[in-house]
Amino acid sequence: MVITSRNQLAGLVAVEGAVPLTLDQLTVTEACHLLAGRLGAERVGAEPDAVDEIVAACVRLPLALVIVAARAATHDGFPLAALAAELRDSRRLDVLDGGEPGADVRAAFSWSYRALSPAGASFVRQLGLHPGPELGVGAAASLAGLPVDRVRPLLAELSRANLLTEHSPGRYAYHDLLRDYAEELAQTCDPEPVRRAALARLLDYYLHAAVTADRLVYPLREVIALGAAGDGVVVESFTGEASARHWLAIECLALVAMAGLAARTGFHRQVCPLARALSETLDRTGQWHHRIAMQQAAVAAAVQLGDRGEEAHAHRSLGGALVNVGRLADGRTHLMTALGLYEQLDHQLGQAHTHRNLSALAEAQGRYAVALEHGWQAYAQFEQAGHQLGTARALNIVGWNYALLGRYDDALAHCRRALEYQRAIADRAGQGDTLDSLGYAHHQRGEYGVAIECFRGAIEAYREVGGLLGEAQSLNRLGDCHHSAGEPEPARSAWQESLDIFESLDHTDAAAVRAKLEPDPPPPAR
């Protein structure tokens, strides 16, 4: 016997020994097959981009896909792109109304919603404030303004009703259509001050947790000052660096979305520190497009607040991210704006950091002498300010640009000094950068054995700190060094590892590394 229900029927499982079978959302392939079965493979195959957009807008929910397919079938002259546009430009739940109770996504949600307890129903409405696609117990408790032990039963209730899915312990996922429904309910049932108070608690939770996690993962960075968390906000605790790094990784998309949400809803004071707290994680993991979005929001928020210090920081961080994605002219505009603001404020450390970014810009333009000059300016200002981390990293920038200019003895001397400082202050990320620079200089001098050891040390350091981009770059250069040393197999192995990371980051360097894995690779770039 097979019994179906939107409820998990836990009692039937416990008392009668029934075997639960949870039906997940369709895969993308299954969703496309469903549409093809209703509309014909030829029609679906003719507009693959529109089909992909329809599948995404319907969040692979069978009922939603069937409703769209029925509309397309009854209007066989309509291009699927037009239906995709309806889902994109209109209220999706209105589009996904087939005109009958059994063919209406909103009605299907309402059946589950009406069966909830008053507290559970209230929490569903609050979910409409969260940008999704998932949240943890701390975020849920802060959103509801309840202690953790009181929000867990609500999460369990929504899970039993299949409105939430606990895909890992303490992590609850839900899809965009449910959030649309929850947002509609909240607008209808909850006064604006109630909704705004819940959103303030949620922002406060993410902000304090992100700053705490950032401090544990990157202890040498400047402290981000915050006041105490507000009433009803859960203060997240971490057992150490590993748990903080894990939290930043799983909450990354939510944090990016929260910054945009804060900017759109007028919570300007939360935007800038939130963008600061995530900037290093996004940079180290190569997520510059997310960093660009956050820093654009931070620039706008700082202007609204009239805070020139935050505005300078946001322009600098935005400029650095733009340089990393190859938008050099735009990057320079923001970096020069930042430098001008820092000079007006007589903010020496800000100027030093900006010269580091300007050095990277000049390097990307192939202007190594200019990059070296900016490196020296950064070094002088960091040293004068007594900033050990910045001084050491600027010394590596100086050494690296000497290497690019072919002055390998000068490169080795400055990078060795940088490495001594970095080891003294336990800057593992900086050590990765400097060991990579040393490896490059030794490689160019033909000292392959020493270079290989340096590159391996850099890769180890990058892996410790989650520096995916640095790891990929060092693996690429390690492959070059093995190739120059007449060691083709280790070279191919390193290049393949590098390529895997570059492809995962959708990085432009992937093409150059892929070419090296061809049967007759080009000579490594010098």
DRENDREN-17489 format. One line per 10 residues: number of its first residue (from 1); their letters; for each residue x, y, z of C-alpha. Coordinates in steps of 0.25 Angstrom, whole numbers, plus 5000, padded with zeros to 4 digits. Example, Ala and Ser with C-alpha at 12.3 -4.5 7.8 and 13.67 -1.06 7.14 Angstrom:
// residues 2
1) as) 5049/4982/5031 ~ 5055/4996/5029
***
This chain:
// residues 526
1) mvitsrnqla) 5000/5000/5000 ~ 5005/5014/4997 ~ 5000/5026/5005 ~ 5003/5040/5000 ~ 5002/5053/5008 ~ 5008/5067/5009 ~ 5011/5063/5024 ~ 5022/5054/5028 ~ 5013/5044/5035 ~ 5023/5042/5046
11) glvavegavp) 5013/5035/5055 ~ 5010/5025/5044 ~ 5024/5022/5043 ~ 5026/5021/5058 ~ 5014/5013/5061 ~ 5012/5004/5049 ~ 5026/5003/5044 ~ 5023/5010/5031 ~ 5035/5012/5022 ~ 5036/5027/5018
21) ltldqltvte) 5039/5031/5004 ~ 5042/5046/5002 ~ 5040/5051/4988 ~ 5050/5062/4986 ~ 5049/5073/4976 ~ 5051/5069/4961 ~ 5065/5070/4956 ~ 5068/5080/4944 ~ 5068/5068/4935 ~ 5055/5062/4940
31) achllagrlg) 5048/5076/4940 ~ 5052/5078/4925 ~ 5047/5064/4922 ~ 5034/5067/4928 ~ 5032/5079/4920 ~ 5036/5071/4907 ~ 5026/5061/4911 ~ 5015/5071/4911 ~ 5020/5080/4900 ~ 5028/5071/4891
41) aervgaepda) 5043/5070/4890 ~ 5044/5078/4877 ~ 5037/5091/4884 ~ 5045/5089/4896 ~ 5058/5087/4889 ~ 5056/5099/4880 ~ 5057/5109/4892 ~ 5067/5103/4902 ~ 5070/5116/4909 ~ 5055/5119/4911
51) vdeivaacvr) 5053/5105/4916 ~ 5065/5107/4926 ~ 5058/5120/4931 ~ 5045/5113/4933 ~ 5051/5102/4940 ~ 5058/5111/4950 ~ 5046/5120/4952 ~ 5037/5108/4955 ~ 5048/5104/4965 ~ 5047/5090/4958
61) lplalvivaa) 5033/5088/4965 ~ 5025/5078/4957 ~ 5011/5086/4960 ~ 5018/5099/4955 ~ 5024/5092/4943 ~ 5011/5086/4939 ~ 5003/5099/4940 ~ 5013/5106/4931 ~ 5013/5094/4922 ~ 4997/5095/4921
71) raathdgfpl) 4998/5110/4918 ~ 5008/5107/4907 ~ 5000/5095/4901 ~ 4987/5104/4900 ~ 4995/5115/4893 ~ 5003/5107/4884 ~ 5007/5120/4876 ~ 5013/5126/4888 ~ 5029/5125/4889 ~ 5034/5119/4902
81) aalaaelrds) 5042/5131/4903 ~ 5029/5139/4905 ~ 5025/5130/4916 ~ 5039/5131/4923 ~ 5037/5146/4922 ~ 5024/5145/4929 ~ 5030/5138/4941 ~ 5041/5147/4941 ~ 5034/5160/4940 ~ 5021/5157/4948
91) rrldvldgge) 5017/5152/4961 ~ 5020/5137/4959 ~ 5009/5132/4968 ~ 4999/5139/4959 ~ 5005/5133/4947 ~ 5005/5119/4953 ~ 4990/5119/4955 ~ 4983/5109/4946 ~ 4969/5114/4950 ~ 4965/5102/4958
101) pgadvraafs) 4968/5098/4973 ~ 4977/5086/4968 ~ 4985/5094/4958 ~ 4989/5106/4967 ~ 5002/5107/4974 ~ 4997/5118/4984 ~ 4985/5109/4987 ~ 4995/5097/4990 ~ 5003/5105/4999 ~ 4991/5110/5006
111) wsyralspag) 4986/5095/5010 ~ 4999/5093/5018 ~ 4999/5107/5024 ~ 4985/5106/5029 ~ 4988/5094/5037 ~ 5000/5100/5044 ~ 4999/5105/5059 ~ 4998/5120/5060 ~ 5012/5121/5064 ~ 5016/5113/5052
121) asfvrqlglh) 5008/5121/5043 ~ 5014/5134/5048 ~ 5028/5128/5046 ~ 5024/5124/5031 ~ 5021/5139/5029 ~ 5034/5143/5035 ~ 5041/5134/5025 ~ 5037/5144/5014 ~ 5047/5154/5020 ~ 5059/5144/5018
131) pgpelgvgaa) 5066/5144/5005 ~ 5068/5129/5005 ~ 5071/5119/5000 ~ 5073/5113/5014 ~ 5076/5117/5028 ~ 5081/5112/5041 ~ 5075/5111/5055 ~ 5082/5124/5060 ~ 5076/5132/5048 ~ 5062/5125/5050
141) aslaglpvdr) 5062/5129/5065 ~ 5067/5143/5062 ~ 5056/5145/5051 ~ 5045/5140/5060 ~ 5051/5147/5073 ~ 5051/5134/5081 ~ 5061/5126/5088 ~ 5067/5115/5080 ~ 5060/5104/5089 ~ 5046/5111/5085
151) vrpllaelsr) 5049/5112/5070 ~ 5053/5098/5069 ~ 5039/5092/5070 ~ 5034/5102/5060 ~ 5045/5098/5050 ~ 5041/5083/5053 ~ 5026/5087/5050 ~ 5029/5093/5037 ~ 5038/5081/5033 ~ 5027/5072/5036
161) anlltehspg) 5018/5080/5027 ~ 5029/5079/5016 ~ 5030/5095/5016 ~ 5044/5093/5020 ~ 5055/5082/5018 ~ 5065/5080/5028 ~ 5076/5075/5018 ~ 5087/5075/5029 ~ 5086/5076/5044 ~ 5081/5090/5048
171) ryayhdllrd) 5081/5095/5033 ~ 5067/5097/5027 ~ 5065/5099/5012 ~ 5052/5105/5005 ~ 5050/5110/4991 ~ 5047/5123/4985 ~ 5032/5121/4982 ~ 5030/5118/4997 ~ 5037/5131/5000 ~ 5028/5138/4990
181) yaeelaqtcd) 5016/5132/4997 ~ 5021/5136/5011 ~ 5024/5150/5007 ~ 5010/5152/5001 ~ 5004/5147/5015 ~ 5013/5156/5023 ~ 5009/5168/5015 ~ 4994/5165/5017 ~ 4995/5160/5032 ~ 5006/5167/5039
191) pepvrraala) 5008/5182/5041 ~ 5020/5188/5035 ~ 5027/5191/5049 ~ 5026/5177/5052 ~ 5032/5173/5039 ~ 5043/5183/5040 ~ 5046/5179/5055 ~ 5048/5164/5050 ~ 5057/5169/5038 ~ 5065/5177/5048
201) rlldyylhaa) 5068/5165/5057 ~ 5071/5156/5045 ~ 5081/5167/5040 ~ 5087/5168/5054 ~ 5089/5153/5055 ~ 5096/5152/5041 ~ 5105/5164/5044 ~ 5110/5160/5058 ~ 5112/5146/5054 ~ 5120/5150/5041
211) vtadrlvypl) 5129/5159/5049 ~ 5132/5149/5059 ~ 5135/5138/5049 ~ 5143/5148/5041 ~ 5151/5151/5053 ~ 5154/5137/5056 ~ 5158/5133/5042 ~ 5166/5146/5039 ~ 5171/5150/5053 ~ 5182/5160/5047
221) revialgaag) 5171/5169/5040 ~ 5167/5182/5045 ~ 5156/5180/5056 ~ 5142/5183/5051 ~ 5135/5191/5063 ~ 5121/5187/5066 ~ 5111/5190/5078 ~ 5104/5180/5085 ~ 5094/5171/5078 ~ 5079/5175/5079
231) dgvvvesftg) 5068/5169/5088 ~ 5064/5155/5082 ~ 5076/5153/5074 ~ 5084/5140/5076 ~ 5099/5142/5077 ~ 5106/5132/5069 ~ 5118/5125/5076 ~ 5129/5117/5069 ~ 5138/5106/5074 ~ 5150/5112/5067
241) easarhwlai) 5155/5116/5053 ~ 5150/5103/5046 ~ 5135/5105/5050 ~ 5136/5120/5047 ~ 5141/5117/5033 ~ 5131/5107/5031 ~ 5120/5116/5035 ~ 5125/5127/5026 ~ 5125/5117/5014 ~ 5111/5112/5016
251) eclalvamag) 5105/5126/5019 ~ 5113/5133/5008 ~ 5101/5135/4999 ~ 5091/5139/5010 ~ 5101/5149/5014 ~ 5103/5155/5000 ~ 5087/5155/4999 ~ 5086/5161/5013 ~ 5095/5173/5009 ~ 5086/5176/4997
261) laartgfhrq) 5074/5175/5005 ~ 5079/5184/5016 ~ 5082/5194/5005 ~ 5069/5193/4999 ~ 5061/5195/5012 ~ 5069/5206/5018 ~ 5078/5199/5028 ~ 5090/5206/5023 ~ 5098/5205/5036 ~ 5098/5190/5035
271) vcplaralse) 5103/5190/5020 ~ 5117/5195/5021 ~ 5122/5186/5033 ~ 5115/5174/5027 ~ 5122/5176/5014 ~ 5135/5178/5021 ~ 5133/5165/5029 ~ 5132/5157/5016 ~ 5142/5164/5007 ~ 5154/5155/5011
281) tldrtgqwhh) 5146/5142/5009 ~ 5140/5146/4996 ~ 5154/5150/4991 ~ 5162/5138/4996 ~ 5151/5129/4989 ~ 5151/5137/4976 ~ 5136/5141/4978 ~ 5139/5155/4972 ~ 5125/5157/4966 ~ 5119/5155/4979
291) riamqqaava) 5129/5165/4985 ~ 5126/5175/4975 ~ 5111/5174/4978 ~ 5114/5176/4993 ~ 5123/5188/4991 ~ 5114/5195/4982 ~ 5103/5194/4992 ~ 5114/5199/5003 ~ 5118/5211/4994 ~ 5103/5215/4993
301) aavqlgdrge) 5100/5213/5008 ~ 5113/5221/5012 ~ 5108/5232/5003 ~ 5094/5232/5009 ~ 5101/5232/5023 ~ 5111/5243/5019 ~ 5122/5235/5025 ~ 5134/5238/5017 ~ 5143/5228/5024 ~ 5133/5216/5020
311) eahahrslgg) 5132/5222/5006 ~ 5147/5222/5004 ~ 5148/5208/5009 ~ 5136/5203/5000 ~ 5142/5210/4988 ~ 5156/5203/4990 ~ 5150/5189/4992 ~ 5141/5191/4980 ~ 5153/5196/4972 ~ 5161/5184/4976
321) alvnvgrlad) 5150/5174/4972 ~ 5148/5181/4959 ~ 5163/5180/4956 ~ 5162/5165/4959 ~ 5151/5162/4949 ~ 5159/5170/4938 ~ 5151/5183/4938 ~ 5163/5192/4940 ~ 5158/5205/4936 ~ 5146/5204/4945
331) grthlmtalg) 5155/5199/4956 ~ 5165/5211/4955 ~ 5153/5221/4956 ~ 5149/5215/4969 ~ 5163/5213/4974 ~ 5167/5228/4971 ~ 5154/5232/4978 ~ 5158/5224/4990 ~ 5172/5230/4990 ~ 5166/5244/4989
341) lyeqldhqlg) 5157/5242/5001 ~ 5168/5236/5009 ~ 5177/5248/5007 ~ 5166/5257/5011 ~ 5164/5249/5024 ~ 5179/5248/5026 ~ 5176/5233/5027 ~ 5190/5227/5026 ~ 5186/5213/5026 ~ 5175/5215/5016
351) qahthrnlsa) 5185/5221/5007 ~ 5195/5209/5009 ~ 5184/5199/5006 ~ 5180/5207/4993 ~ 5194/5207/4988 ~ 5195/5192/4989 ~ 5182/5191/4981 ~ 5188/5201/4971 ~ 5201/5193/4970 ~ 5192/5181/4966
361) laeaqgryav) 5185/5190/4956 ~ 5198/5194/4949 ~ 5203/5179/4949 ~ 5190/5175/4942 ~ 5194/5186/4932 ~ 5208/5181/4930 ~ 5214/5194/4936 ~ 5223/5187/4946 ~ 5231/5199/4949 ~ 5219/5207/4953
371) alehgwqaya) 5214/5195/4961 ~ 5227/5194/4968 ~ 5226/5209/4972 ~ 5212/5207/4978 ~ 5218/5195/4986 ~ 5229/5204/4991 ~ 5219/5215/4995 ~ 5210/5205/5002 ~ 5222/5199/5009 ~ 5227/5213/5014
381) qfeqaghqlg) 5213/5217/5019 ~ 5210/5203/5026 ~ 5224/5204/5033 ~ 5222/5218/5038 ~ 5208/5214/5044 ~ 5214/5202/5051 ~ 5205/5192/5043 ~ 5213/5179/5043 ~ 5204/5171/5034 ~ 5203/5182/5023
391) taralnivgw) 5218/5185/5024 ~ 5221/5170/5022 ~ 5211/5168/5010 ~ 5216/5181/5004 ~ 5230/5176/5004 ~ 5226/5164/4996 ~ 5219/5173/4986 ~ 5232/5180/4984 ~ 5240/5167/4983 ~ 5229/5161/4973
401) nyallgrydd) 5230/5173/4964 ~ 5245/5173/4964 ~ 5244/5158/4959 ~ 5234/5163/4948 ~ 5245/5173/4944 ~ 5256/5162/4944 ~ 5263/5167/4956 ~ 5263/5154/4963 ~ 5274/5157/4973 ~ 5266/5169/4978
411) alahcrrale) 5253/5160/4978 ~ 5259/5149/4987 ~ 5265/5159/4997 ~ 5252/5166/4999 ~ 5243/5154/4999 ~ 5252/5147/5009 ~ 5250/5159/5018 ~ 5235/5159/5016 ~ 5235/5144/5019 ~ 5243/5146/5033
421) yqraiadrag) 5232/5157/5037 ~ 5221/5148/5033 ~ 5226/5136/5040 ~ 5228/5145/5053 ~ 5213/5149/5052 ~ 5208/5136/5048 ~ 5202/5142/5035 ~ 5200/5129/5027 ~ 5192/5135/5016 ~ 5204/5145/5014
431) qgdtldslgy) 5214/5134/5015 ~ 5206/5127/5003 ~ 5208/5140/4994 ~ 5222/5141/4998 ~ 5226/5127/4996 ~ 5220/5128/4982 ~ 5228/5140/4979 ~ 5241/5133/4984 ~ 5237/5121/4975 ~ 5236/5129/4963
441) ahhqrgeygv) 5249/5137/4965 ~ 5257/5124/4967 ~ 5250/5117/4955 ~ 5254/5129/4946 ~ 5269/5127/4951 ~ 5268/5112/4948 ~ 5268/5108/4962 ~ 5257/5098/4960 ~ 5258/5089/4973 ~ 5258/5101/4982
451) aiecfrgaie) 5246/5107/4974 ~ 5238/5095/4975 ~ 5240/5094/4990 ~ 5235/5109/4990 ~ 5223/5106/4982 ~ 5219/5094/4990 ~ 5220/5103/5003 ~ 5211/5113/4996 ~ 5201/5103/4993 ~ 5201/5097/5007
461) ayrevggllg) 5199/5111/5013 ~ 5188/5114/5003 ~ 5180/5101/5006 ~ 5181/5104/5021 ~ 5174/5118/5019 ~ 5165/5114/5008 ~ 5172/5123/4998 ~ 5167/5116/4985 ~ 5172/5126/4975 ~ 5186/5126/4981
471) eaqslnrlgd) 5186/5111/4981 ~ 5182/5111/4967 ~ 5193/5121/4963 ~ 5204/5114/4970 ~ 5200/5100/4965 ~ 5201/5106/4951 ~ 5214/5112/4954 ~ 5219/5099/4960 ~ 5215/5092/4947 ~ 5223/5102/4939
481) chhsagepep) 5235/5099/4948 ~ 5234/5084/4946 ~ 5232/5086/4931 ~ 5245/5094/4931 ~ 5252/5084/4939 ~ 5249/5073/4929 ~ 5238/5066/4938 ~ 5226/5065/4929 ~ 5217/5056/4938 ~ 5218/5065/4951
491) arsawqesld) 5216/5077/4942 ~ 5203/5071/4936 ~ 5198/5067/4950 ~ 5200/5081/4956 ~ 5194/5088/4943 ~ 5182/5079/4944 ~ 5180/5082/4959 ~ 5181/5097/4955 ~ 5171/5096/4944 ~ 5161/5089/4953
501) ifesldhtda) 5161/5101/4962 ~ 5161/5111/4952 ~ 5149/5105/4945 ~ 5142/5104/4958 ~ 5144/5119/4960 ~ 5141/5122/4945 ~ 5154/5129/4944 ~ 5160/5134/4931 ~ 5173/5128/4934 ~ 5167/5114/4932
511) aavraklepd) 5169/5115/4917 ~ 5184/5117/4918 ~ 5185/5106/4927 ~ 5177/5097/4918 ~ 5186/5100/4907 ~ 5198/5094/4915 ~ 5191/5081/4916 ~ 5190/5079/4901 ~ 5199/5069/4894 ~ 5209/5080/4890
521) ppppar) 5208/5091/4901 ~ 5213/5105/4899 ~ 5226/5109/4907 ~ 5222/5114/4920 ~ 5221/5129/4921 ~ 5233/5136/4927
***
